[in-house]
Amino acid sequence: PASAAMPLVGQVPFASTAMTLPAAFAAQLARDPAALAVSAPATATRAAIDWSYAALAAEAAAVTVGLARHDVRPGDRVGLWFGHGAGQVAGILGVLQAGAVYVPLDPLAPPARLATIVRDAGLRVVVTDGESPAWPLPGLSLVVMDELQPEPGIGAAVSVPTLGPDSLAYLLYTSGSTGTPKGVPQTHRNVLHFVRAWAGNLGITPDDRLSLLSTAGYDAAVQDIFGALLTGASVCPLDVRRLDRETLLDRIADRGLTVLHATPTVYRYLFGGHVACRQDLSRVRLVVLGGESARRADFELFRARFGK
């Protein structure tokens, strides 16, 4: 990822990091509520989703209202139990608008790991949707997005608690490969600082469409979600754990993605080998690799596949 110390190549809408993520999103919502915010392709059980900023705000506000019914207060930790789709984006915003701290929970994680995180984070409420697997652990309250009623205009009207930029935004848990999973907290200020550098150095504009390949439990997802939503761009969730190579490439092309962010392993899976890509990927202007060591061969693959 681009260093926060590097000079910005582009301009981002928020000049200050002395605010919160909901405030930065609300400012972008006010600029262009009709702009595309989330674009999720159809699945076997769900139609394609194309949410404008106003529609996303309404979905998130419904989550915020649902959390209030469970007496969620600023600073509380709230679990997110989602598959890889649009719901997780609305869930994240809804939790943040409640002044709470979101804690991603992986549906593919073993129950023992989930129980450890639930206990360590002090979770009592989990946000989910009908596309996700049934929540496996007893004793927690569920806010199910499909049972909520988003209303037009509610996104701009929802009451957001007064928070400081140094309030916690999320808690991501390590793999636990060297012991018990550990929660790594992040503040609103730090997320905004990182996103501002990320979006500026990549020159992200409202014309961009960003991939969301990482699950919400990794920092890469934070970059992609907020790198889009705080600049007027859109984000497209694509589930690399469930979709085959050709389907992923079809969706990258069909949704007109312009910025692809992936680990080198996923990048090589998608574009490597001797099979030529039949899809039109001409709208892709940037491929950003992170999380693993990149090689010169990755750059040569980029030149061969994208001709840039």
C-alpha positions in Angstrom: 0.0 0.0 0.0 1.0 3.6 -0.6 2.7 5.2 2.4 0.9 7.8 4.3 4.1 9.9 4.1 4.0 10.0 0.3 2.7 13.2 -1.4 -0.9 12.8 -2.7 -1.3 12.3 -6.4 -5.0 13.0 -6.3 -7.3 15.0 -4.1 -9.8 13.4 -1.7 -13.0 15.1 -0.5 -12.1 15.2 3.2 -9.1 17.4 4.1 -9.1 16.6 7.8 -8.8 13.3 9.7 -10.2 15.0 12.8 -13.7 13.6 12.2 -15.3 10.2 12.1 -16.1 7.6 9.4 -19.9 8.2 9.6 -19.3 12.0 9.3 -17.1 11.5 6.3 -19.6 9.2 4.6 -22.5 11.6 5.4 -20.5 14.4 3.6 -20.1 12.2 0.5 -23.8 11.2 0.7 -24.7 14.9 0.6 -22.5 15.5 -2.4 -24.2 13.0 -4.7 -26.8 10.7 -3.2 -27.7 9.2 -6.5 -24.2 8.0 -7.3 -23.4 4.3 -7.4 -22.0 3.1 -4.0 -22.1 -0.7 -4.0 -22.4 -3.0 -7.0 -22.7 -6.7 -6.1 -23.3 -9.2 -8.9 -26.1 -11.8 -8.8 -25.6 -15.1 -7.0 -27.5 -18.4 -7.2 -29.9 -17.2 -4.5 -29.8 -13.4 -4.9 -30.4 -10.8 -7.6 -27.7 -8.3 -8.4 -27.5 -5.3 -6.1 -26.7 -1.8 -7.3 -27.1 0.6 -4.3 -26.8 4.3 -4.7 -25.3 6.3 -1.8 -28.8 7.1 -0.7 -29.9 3.4 -0.8 -26.8 2.3 1.1 -27.4 5.0 3.7 -31.0 3.8 4.1 -29.8 0.2 4.6 -27.2 1.2 7.1 -29.6 3.5 9.0 -32.0 0.5 9.3 -29.2 -1.4 10.9 -28.5 1.5 13.3 -32.1 1.6 14.3 -32.1 -2.2 14.8 -29.1 -1.9 17.1 -30.8 0.8 19.1 -33.7 -1.6 19.8 -31.1 -3.9 21.4 -29.7 -1.1 23.5 -26.4 -0.9 21.7 -24.5 2.2 22.9 -21.4 4.1 21.8 -18.3 2.0 22.4 -20.1 -1.4 22.5 -18.6 -4.1 20.3 -21.0 -5.6 17.7 -20.3 -8.7 15.6 -20.7 -8.8 11.8 -21.7 -12.3 10.4 -21.9 -12.0 6.7 -21.0 -13.7 3.5 -19.1 -11.7 0.9 -21.7 -9.3 -0.4 -23.3 -5.9 -0.2 -24.8 -6.6 3.2 -21.5 -6.5 5.0 -20.9 -2.9 3.7 -24.2 -1.7 5.1 -23.6 -3.6 8.3 -20.3 -1.9 8.9 -21.8 1.6 8.3 -24.8 0.8 10.5 -22.6 -0.3 13.4 -20.4 2.8 13.1 -23.4 5.1 12.9 -24.5 3.6 16.2 -21.2 4.7 17.7 -20.2 1.1 18.2 -17.2 -0.9 17.2 -17.6 -3.5 14.5 -16.0 -7.0 14.9 -16.0 -9.1 11.7 -16.8 -12.8 12.2 -15.8 -15.3 9.5 -18.6 -17.7 8.5 -15.9 -20.3 7.6 -14.2 -20.1 11.0 -14.5 -23.0 13.4 -17.0 -22.6 16.2 -14.2 -22.6 18.8 -12.5 -19.6 17.2 -15.8 -17.8 17.0 -16.5 -18.5 20.7 -13.1 -17.2 21.6 -13.6 -13.9 19.7 -17.2 -13.5 21.1 -15.9 -13.9 24.6 -12.8 -11.7 24.2 -14.6 -8.9 22.5 -17.6 -9.0 24.8 -20.1 -9.4 22.0 -23.8 -9.6 22.9 -25.3 -8.5 19.5 -24.5 -9.8 16.0 -25.6 -8.2 12.7 -26.3 -10.6 9.8 -28.6 -11.2 6.8 -30.5 -14.0 5.1 -27.7 -14.8 2.7 -25.4 -15.8 5.6 -25.2 -19.2 7.3 -27.2 -19.6 10.5 -25.4 -18.1 13.5 -24.0 -21.2 15.3 -23.6 -19.9 18.9 -26.4 -19.5 21.5 -26.8 -16.6 23.8 -26.4 -13.6 21.5 -29.1 -11.3 20.0 -29.3 -11.1 16.2 -30.1 -8.1 14.1 -31.1 -9.6 10.7 -31.0 -7.1 7.8 -33.8 -8.9 5.8 -36.2 -8.2 8.7 -35.5 -4.5 8.9 -37.3 -1.9 6.8 -35.1 0.7 5.2 -37.0 3.8 4.3 -36.1 6.5 1.7 -34.4 9.4 3.4 -33.7 7.7 6.7 -30.0 7.6 5.9 -29.8 11.4 6.1 -32.0 11.6 9.1 -30.5 8.9 11.4 -29.1 10.3 14.7 -25.4 9.5 15.0 -24.0 9.7 18.6 -21.3 12.4 19.1 -18.0 10.6 18.8 -14.4 11.8 18.8 -11.9 10.9 16.1 -10.0 8.8 18.6 -13.0 6.5 19.3 -12.6 3.0 18.2 -14.0 2.0 14.8 -13.3 -1.7 14.5 -11.6 -4.7 16.1 -9.9 -7.2 13.8 -8.7 -10.5 15.2 -5.4 -12.1 14.2 -5.3 -15.7 13.0 -4.2 -17.2 16.3 -1.5 -19.2 14.6 0.9 -18.5 17.4 -1.6 -18.8 20.2 -5.0 -17.3 21.0 -6.4 -14.8 18.4 -5.7 -11.2 19.5 -8.0 -8.2 18.8 -6.3 -5.3 17.0 -8.2 -2.1 17.4 -8.2 0.9 15.1 -9.6 4.4 15.6 -11.6 6.6 13.2 -8.7 9.1 12.9 -6.3 6.4 11.9 -8.6 4.8 9.4 -9.3 8.3 7.8 -5.6 9.1 7.7 -4.8 5.8 5.9 -7.8 6.0 3.5 -6.9 9.6 2.7 -3.3 8.6 1.7 -4.5 5.4 -0.1 -7.2 7.2 -2.1 -5.0 10.2 -2.9 -2.0 8.1 -4.0 -4.2 6.0 -6.2 -6.0 9.0 -7.6 -9.4 7.5 -6.8 -12.3 9.6 -8.2 -16.1 9.2 -8.4 -15.6 7.5 -11.8 -13.7 4.5 -10.2 -15.1 1.1 -9.3 -13.0 -0.8 -6.8 -12.9 -4.5 -6.2 -13.6 -6.0 -2.8 -11.9 -9.3 -2.8 -10.7 -9.4 0.9 -13.1 -10.5 3.6 -14.0 -7.9 6.2 -11.6 -9.4 8.8 -8.6 -7.9 7.0 -7.4 -4.4 6.7 -7.4 -4.7 2.9 -11.2 -4.6 3.0 -11.1 -1.4 5.0 -9.0 0.2 2.3 -11.3 -0.9 -0.5 -14.6 -0.1 1.2 -13.8 3.3 2.5 -11.4 4.1 -0.3 -14.5 4.0 -2.5 -17.3 5.3 -0.2 -15.4 8.4 1.0 -14.4 9.5 -2.5 -17.7 9.1 -4.3 -16.5 5.9 -6.1 -18.2 2.5 -5.8 -17.1 -0.9 -4.4 -17.8 -4.3 -5.8 -17.7 -7.4 -3.5 -16.4 -10.6 -5.3 -16.1 -13.8 -3.4 -12.8 -15.4 -4.4 -13.5 -18.3 -2.0 -16.6 -19.5 -3.8 -16.4 -18.3 -7.4 -14.2 -19.9 -10.1 -11.7 -18.0 -12.2 -13.8 -17.5 -15.2 -16.8 -16.2 -13.2 -14.6 -13.8 -11.3 -13.1 -12.5 -14.6 -16.6 -12.2 -16.1 -17.7 -10.1 -13.1 -14.6 -7.9 -13.1 -15.4 -7.1 -16.8 -19.2 -6.9 -16.5 -19.1 -4.5 -13.5 -16.6 -2.3 -15.2 -14.0 -2.4 -12.4 -11.2 0.1 -12.7 -9.0 -0.7 -9.6 -8.2 -4.3 -8.6 -6.7 -4.8 -5.2 -5.5 -8.4 -4.4 -2.8 -10.5 -2.9 -0.2 -11.7 -5.5 -1.5 -15.2 -5.0 -5.1 -14.2 -6.1 -3.7 -12.0 -8.9 -1.7 -14.9 -10.3 -4.7 -17.2 -10.0 -6.8 -14.8 -12.0 -4.4 -13.7 -14.7 -1.6 -16.2 -14.8 -1.2 -19.4 -16.8 -1.4 -19.9 -20.5 -5.1 -19.4 -21.0 -5.8 -16.0 -22.6 -8.5 -13.8 -20.9 -11.5 -13.6 -23.2 -13.0 -10.8 -21.1 -12.7 -7.1 -21.9 -10.7 -5.7 -19.0 -9.8 -2.4 -20.7 -11.4 -0.4 -17.9 -8.9 -1.6 -15.4 -6.4 1.2 -14.8 -4.7 0.0 -11.7 -3.7 -3.4 -10.2 -2.6 -3.0 -6.5 -0.9 -5.9 -4.8 -0.4 -6.3 -1.1 -0.1 -8.7 1.8 2.7 -10.8 0.2 5.9 -10.3 -1.7 5.4 -9.3 -5.3 7.8 -10.3 -8.1 9.1 -8.8 -11.4 7.0 -11.6 -13.1 3.9 -10.0 -11.6 4.7 -6.7 -13.4 5.4 -8.6 -16.7 2.0 -10.4 -16.2 0.3 -7.0 -15.8 1.9 -5.7 -19.1 0.9 -8.9 -20.9 -2.7 -9.0 -19.7 -3.5 -5.4 -19.7 -1.2 -3.9 -22.3 -0.3 -0.9 -20.3 
